[in-house]
Amino acid sequence: MPGKAYPMPDHDLLTRRQDAWVDRAAPVLAHLDALCRAHSPVGCEREIDTVILDAIGPGASRIWQDAAGNVIAHFAGRSADAPLHLTAHKDELGLIVKRVEPDGRLRVQALGGLYPFKWGEGLVDVLADGGGTVTGVLSFGSLHVSEESPVEKVKAGREPMVWRNAWVDCKRSRNDLASLGVHAGSKVVPARMRKAPVVLGDFVCGHALDDKGGVAILIEVAARLAHEPPPQDIYLVISSMEEIGSGSAIYATRTIPGDRLIAVEIVPAMPEYDIVNDDRPVILYADSTNVYDESVANRAAALAHGLGIDVQRGVLSSYGSDASMSKKAGAAPSIGLFGFPTENTHGYEISHLGGIVNCLEVVATYAYDA
């Protein structure tokens, strides 16, 4: 369709049914498309760093990458008192090569909370030294086997599929892989051709909406901050390595001034939390790591109400964020989390475009609420 602000993915993103939220979400979708296509497994985020620096840098008072790999953008406010931190993480779930077998198969283990059934068999990219990629196939083995093969136990339901029984097959020798810069420690992600987000009606789906959706929101917030100075200084912390414990965000919050840290994140849409995947953003009050500041949560809900936006309120299990981990480490005195509901978290995720757009409006309004 002509006139759209975001690029056409290879698989014709925009030929599907177009609903009202698609037009409103167009700027965010443009960022999300570029972010999702950029590989950024935990600890190897070089591709996405360039995308973020190019998107935020021109409007920031200052932008830099710190020693922990975070991209930090400072937007000078009308007052330097009580700076606000807004954070989203740029790393995605991935695999790391544990060893290269004599036949060239790559044995892998997970980086973060990733399970084999969330990816399934299919094409992957192995990130080689020097910035290149080597294509392989994530493999679990043939099912036409007997008990002589480990996969028979999985087939019979006696054992779950685990990463030690999976491998990546690049159809190259161990020497060839070494010459290409693939070795123990190399990172693995879904192949780029599998990563462009797809719009299905009012929903967007794809790998790594966690938390590239949050980064896309903060890129849009950055554009507003560049256009109109906020009441207080604001630091955008696009954090590194969140999926394995948020240590980089903790480093950032300890090294830049600020007394409030707001995470922008996906939130699982599940019946046990009474959270639905619709156009209502989610404000968290607690997760399994910490309790979020009630004053921050209630203020955000009130601001949303003033915008005519209904919100969902959440208390989550099996969940943590840069904000809750930073609070636990004593690096952030006051925390909040504003999110958008998402299905299939840590897999092929599905988010309502209205939830993303309304989350953006809540974050931006809070940023200007001195």
C-alpha positions as CSV (number, residue, x, y, z in Angstrom):
1,M,0.0,0.0,0.0
2,P,1.4,3.4,-0.9
3,G,2.1,6.2,1.6
4,K,3.1,4.0,4.5
5,A,5.9,5.2,6.7
6,Y,7.6,1.9,7.2
7,P,9.4,-0.4,4.8
8,M,7.9,-3.3,3.0
9,P,9.4,-6.6,4.4
10,D,10.4,-9.2,1.9
11,H,7.3,-11.3,2.7
12,D,4.9,-8.4,1.9
13,L,4.0,-7.2,5.4
14,L,1.3,-4.9,4.2
15,T,-0.7,-7.0,1.9
16,R,-2.6,-8.5,4.9
17,R,-5.8,-7.0,6.3
18,Q,-5.2,-3.4,7.4
19,D,-7.0,-2.2,10.5
20,A,-7.1,1.2,12.2
21,W,-4.2,0.4,14.6
22,V,-1.8,-0.2,11.7
23,D,-1.9,3.4,10.6
24,R,-1.4,4.7,14.1
25,A,1.4,2.2,14.7
26,A,3.2,3.0,11.5
27,P,6.2,4.8,13.0
28,V,6.7,2.2,15.7
29,L,6.4,-0.6,13.1
30,A,9.1,1.1,11.0
31,H,11.5,1.0,13.9
32,L,10.5,-2.5,14.9
33,D,11.1,-3.9,11.4
34,A,14.7,-2.5,11.5
35,L,15.3,-3.6,15.1
36,C,14.0,-7.2,14.6
37,R,16.1,-7.8,11.5
38,A,19.2,-6.7,13.3
39,H,20.8,-9.6,15.2
40,S,21.4,-9.0,18.9
41,P,21.9,-12.2,20.9
42,V,23.1,-11.7,24.5
43,G,26.7,-10.5,24.4
44,C,26.9,-9.9,20.6
45,E,24.7,-6.9,20.0
46,R,26.8,-5.0,17.4
47,E,24.2,-5.0,14.6
48,I,21.4,-3.5,16.6
49,D,23.8,-0.9,18.3
50,T,24.2,0.8,14.9
51,V,20.4,0.9,14.3
52,I,19.8,2.5,17.7
53,L,22.6,5.0,17.5
54,D,21.4,6.2,14.1
55,A,17.8,6.4,15.2
56,I,18.3,8.3,18.5
57,G,21.6,10.0,18.1
58,P,20.6,13.1,16.0
59,G,18.1,14.3,18.6
60,A,19.9,13.6,21.8
61,S,21.9,16.2,23.8
62,R,24.5,13.4,24.1
63,I,24.6,9.8,23.2
64,W,27.2,7.2,24.0
65,Q,27.9,3.5,24.6
66,D,29.2,2.8,28.1
67,A,31.6,0.1,29.2
68,A,28.8,-2.4,29.8
69,G,27.5,-2.1,26.3
70,N,24.4,0.0,27.1
71,V,23.4,2.7,24.6
72,I,22.6,5.8,26.7
73,A,21.0,9.0,25.4
74,H,20.7,12.1,27.5
75,F,18.0,14.6,26.8
76,A,18.5,17.9,28.7
77,G,15.5,19.1,30.5
78,R,14.4,22.5,31.8
79,S,15.8,21.4,35.2
80,A,18.7,19.1,36.1
81,D,17.0,18.0,39.3
82,A,15.7,14.4,39.8
83,P,16.6,12.9,36.4
84,L,14.4,10.2,35.0
85,H,15.7,6.9,33.5
86,L,13.6,5.1,30.8
87,T,14.9,1.7,29.9
88,A,14.3,-1.1,27.4
89,H,16.7,-3.9,26.5
90,K,18.2,-4.5,23.1
91,D,19.5,-8.1,23.5
92,E,17.4,-11.0,22.3
93,L,17.3,-14.6,23.3
94,G,19.8,-16.9,21.5
95,L,22.1,-19.8,21.7
96,I,25.9,-20.1,22.3
97,V,28.1,-22.7,20.7
98,K,29.4,-25.0,23.4
99,R,31.7,-27.0,21.1
100,V,32.2,-27.9,17.4
101,E,32.1,-31.6,16.8
102,P,34.6,-33.4,14.5
103,D,31.8,-33.6,11.9
104,G,31.2,-29.9,12.1
105,R,28.0,-30.1,14.0
106,L,27.6,-27.2,16.5
107,R,26.5,-28.2,20.0
108,V,24.7,-25.4,21.7
109,Q,23.2,-24.1,25.0
110,A,20.7,-21.4,25.7
111,L,21.4,-17.8,26.5
112,G,18.5,-16.8,28.7
113,G,15.1,-18.5,29.1
114,L,14.9,-20.2,25.8
115,Y,13.4,-23.7,25.2
116,P,13.8,-25.8,22.1
117,F,10.1,-26.0,21.3
118,K,10.0,-22.2,21.1
119,W,12.2,-22.2,18.0
120,G,11.7,-25.6,16.5
121,E,13.8,-26.9,13.6
122,G,14.7,-24.3,11.0
123,L,17.2,-21.9,9.6
124,V,19.5,-20.1,12.0
125,D,22.4,-17.6,11.6
126,V,25.6,-18.2,13.4
127,L,27.4,-14.9,14.1
128,A,31.0,-15.3,13.0
129,D,34.0,-13.2,13.9
130,G,34.3,-10.0,11.9
131,G,30.6,-9.4,11.6
132,G,29.6,-12.1,9.1
133,T,27.0,-14.9,9.5
134,V,27.0,-18.6,8.6
135,T,23.7,-20.2,7.9
136,G,22.8,-23.5,9.6
137,V,19.8,-25.6,10.5
138,L,18.7,-26.1,14.1
139,S,18.2,-29.9,14.2
140,F,16.6,-32.4,16.6
141,G,17.1,-35.5,14.5
142,S,14.9,-37.9,12.4
143,L,11.9,-39.5,13.9
144,H,12.2,-42.7,11.9
145,V,14.4,-44.3,14.5
146,S,14.6,-46.9,17.3
147,E,15.7,-46.6,20.9
148,E,19.3,-46.7,19.6
149,S,18.8,-42.9,18.9
150,P,18.3,-40.4,21.7
151,V,15.3,-38.7,19.9
152,E,13.3,-41.9,20.3
153,K,12.9,-41.1,24.0
154,V,11.5,-37.7,23.1
155,K,9.3,-39.2,20.4
156,A,7.9,-41.7,23.0
157,G,7.2,-39.0,25.5
158,R,9.7,-40.4,28.1
159,E,12.0,-37.4,27.9
160,P,11.6,-33.7,27.0
161,M,13.6,-32.2,24.1
162,V,16.5,-30.4,25.7
163,W,19.3,-28.4,24.1
164,R,22.0,-31.1,24.8
165,N,20.1,-33.3,22.3
166,A,19.9,-30.6,19.6
167,W,22.6,-29.3,17.2
168,V,23.2,-26.8,14.4
169,D,24.2,-28.2,11.1
170,C,25.9,-25.8,8.7
171,K,27.0,-28.6,6.4
172,R,30.6,-27.4,6.7
173,S,33.7,-29.1,8.2
174,R,35.2,-28.0,11.5
175,N,38.1,-26.5,9.7
176,D,35.9,-24.6,7.3
177,L,33.9,-23.2,10.3
178,A,37.1,-22.2,12.1
179,S,38.3,-20.4,9.0
180,L,35.0,-18.5,8.9
181,G,35.3,-17.4,12.5
182,V,32.8,-19.9,14.1
183,H,34.0,-21.6,17.3
184,A,33.0,-22.2,20.9
185,G,31.4,-19.0,22.1
186,S,29.9,-18.0,18.8
187,K,26.2,-16.9,19.1
188,V,23.2,-18.3,17.2
189,V,19.9,-16.6,16.4
190,P,17.0,-17.3,14.0
191,A,17.9,-16.6,10.4
192,R,17.3,-13.1,9.3
193,M,14.7,-14.2,6.8
194,R,12.6,-15.5,9.7
195,K,12.9,-12.3,11.8
196,A,10.9,-9.6,10.0
197,P,7.7,-8.8,11.9
198,V,4.4,-9.7,10.4
199,V,1.1,-7.8,10.8
200,L,-2.0,-9.9,11.3
201,G,-5.0,-7.5,11.5
202,D,-4.5,-5.4,14.7
203,F,-1.5,-7.5,15.8
204,V,2.2,-7.7,15.1
205,C,4.1,-11.0,15.5
206,G,7.6,-12.1,15.3
207,H,10.8,-13.2,17.2
208,A,12.3,-10.8,19.7
209,L,9.4,-8.4,20.2
210,D,10.9,-8.8,23.7
211,D,12.2,-6.2,24.0
212,K,12.7,-4.6,20.6
213,G,9.1,-3.4,20.9
214,G,10.2,-1.5,24.0
215,V,13.2,-0.1,22.2
216,A,10.9,1.0,19.3
217,I,8.7,2.8,21.8
218,L,11.7,4.6,23.3
219,I,13.0,5.7,19.8
220,E,9.6,7.4,19.3
221,V,9.8,8.9,22.8
222,A,13.3,10.2,21.9
223,A,11.8,12.0,18.9
224,R,9.3,13.8,21.1
225,L,12.0,14.7,23.7
226,A,14.2,16.2,20.9
227,H,11.3,18.3,19.7
228,E,10.2,19.6,23.1
229,P,12.6,19.6,26.2
230,P,11.1,17.7,29.2
231,P,10.8,19.2,32.6
232,Q,13.7,17.2,34.0
233,D,16.8,15.6,32.5
234,I,15.9,12.2,30.9
235,Y,18.3,9.4,30.2
236,L,17.2,6.6,27.8
237,V,19.1,3.4,28.8
238,I,18.9,0.9,25.9
239,S,20.4,-1.9,27.9
240,S,22.6,-4.8,27.1
241,M,22.4,-8.4,28.3
242,E,19.1,-8.1,30.2
243,E,18.1,-11.7,29.3
244,I,20.8,-13.1,31.6
245,G,20.3,-10.9,34.7
246,S,20.2,-7.2,34.0
247,G,23.8,-6.6,35.1
248,S,24.4,-4.0,32.4
249,A,21.4,-1.9,33.4
250,I,22.4,-2.0,37.0
251,Y,25.8,-0.7,35.9
252,A,24.2,2.2,34.0
253,T,21.9,3.2,36.8
254,R,24.8,3.4,39.2
255,T,26.9,5.5,36.9
256,I,24.4,8.1,35.6
257,P,22.4,10.5,37.8
258,G,18.7,9.7,38.5
259,D,16.2,8.7,41.1
260,R,13.5,6.9,39.1
261,L,13.9,4.0,36.6
262,I,11.0,3.1,34.4
263,A,11.2,-0.1,32.3
264,V,9.3,-0.4,29.0
265,E,8.7,-4.1,28.4
266,I,6.5,-6.8,27.1
267,V,4.1,-8.4,29.6
268,P,2.7,-11.9,29.3
269,A,-1.0,-12.0,28.3
270,M,-2.1,-15.0,30.3
271,P,-5.3,-15.9,32.2
272,E,-3.5,-16.4,35.5
273,Y,-2.6,-12.7,35.5
274,D,-6.0,-11.5,34.2
275,I,-4.1,-9.8,31.3
276,V,-5.6,-9.8,27.9
277,N,-3.8,-9.1,24.6
278,D,-5.7,-6.0,23.5
279,D,-5.2,-2.2,23.2
280,R,-4.8,-1.7,27.0
281,P,-1.2,-1.2,28.2
282,V,-0.1,-2.9,31.4
283,I,1.2,-1.2,34.5
284,L,3.1,-3.6,36.9
285,Y,2.9,-3.6,40.7
286,A,5.1,-6.6,41.4
287,D,7.1,-9.4,39.7
288,S,9.0,-12.3,41.1
289,T,12.0,-10.1,41.7
290,N,10.6,-7.0,43.3
291,V,7.7,-4.7,44.1
292,Y,7.2,-1.6,41.9
293,D,6.6,1.7,43.5
294,E,2.9,2.1,44.0
295,S,3.1,5.9,43.6
296,V,4.7,5.5,40.2
297,A,2.2,2.9,39.1
298,N,-0.8,4.9,40.3
299,R,0.4,8.1,38.7
300,A,0.9,6.4,35.4
301,A,-2.6,4.9,35.6
302,A,-4.0,8.4,36.3
303,L,-2.2,9.9,33.4
304,A,-3.5,7.1,31.1
305,H,-7.0,7.8,32.3
306,G,-6.5,11.5,31.4
307,L,-5.6,10.4,27.9
308,G,-8.7,8.3,27.7
309,I,-6.7,5.1,27.8
310,D,-7.8,2.1,29.9
311,V,-5.0,0.2,31.5
312,Q,-4.4,-3.3,32.9
313,R,-2.7,-3.8,36.2
314,G,-0.4,-6.7,36.8
315,V,1.3,-8.8,39.4
316,L,3.6,-11.4,37.7
317,S,5.4,-14.6,38.6
318,S,8.4,-15.9,36.8
319,Y,9.3,-12.5,35.5
320,G,11.9,-9.8,36.1
321,S,13.0,-6.6,34.4
322,D,15.9,-4.1,34.4
323,A,13.9,-2.0,36.8
324,S,13.2,-4.7,39.4
325,M,16.7,-6.2,39.2
326,S,18.2,-2.7,39.6
327,K,16.1,-2.0,42.6
328,K,17.1,-5.4,44.1
329,A,20.8,-4.4,43.6
330,G,20.3,-1.1,45.3
331,A,21.0,0.8,42.1
332,A,17.6,2.4,41.6
333,P,15.6,4.0,44.5
334,S,12.3,4.2,42.7
335,I,11.0,1.9,39.9
336,G,8.1,1.3,37.6
337,L,7.2,-0.8,34.5
338,F,4.9,0.2,31.7
339,G,4.3,-2.6,29.2
340,F,2.3,-3.9,26.4
341,P,0.5,-7.3,26.5
342,T,2.1,-10.1,24.5
343,E,1.4,-13.8,23.8
344,N,3.9,-16.6,23.3
345,T,6.6,-14.7,25.2
346,H,10.2,-16.0,24.6
347,G,9.0,-17.5,21.3
348,Y,7.1,-16.3,18.2
349,E,5.5,-13.4,20.0
350,I,2.2,-11.7,19.3
351,S,1.4,-8.1,20.5
352,H,-1.6,-6.0,19.9
353,L,-0.6,-2.8,18.0
354,G,-3.0,-0.8,20.2
355,G,-1.2,-2.0,23.3
356,I,2.1,-0.8,21.9
357,V,0.7,2.6,20.7
358,N,-1.0,3.2,24.0
359,C,2.0,2.1,26.0
360,L,4.0,4.7,24.0
361,E,1.5,7.4,24.9
362,V,1.7,6.5,28.6
363,V,5.5,6.5,28.6
364,A,5.7,9.8,26.8
365,T,3.1,11.5,29.0
366,Y,4.9,10.3,32.1
367,A,8.2,11.7,30.8
368,Y,6.6,15.2,30.7
369,D,4.9,14.8,34.1
370,A,7.4,16.7,36.3
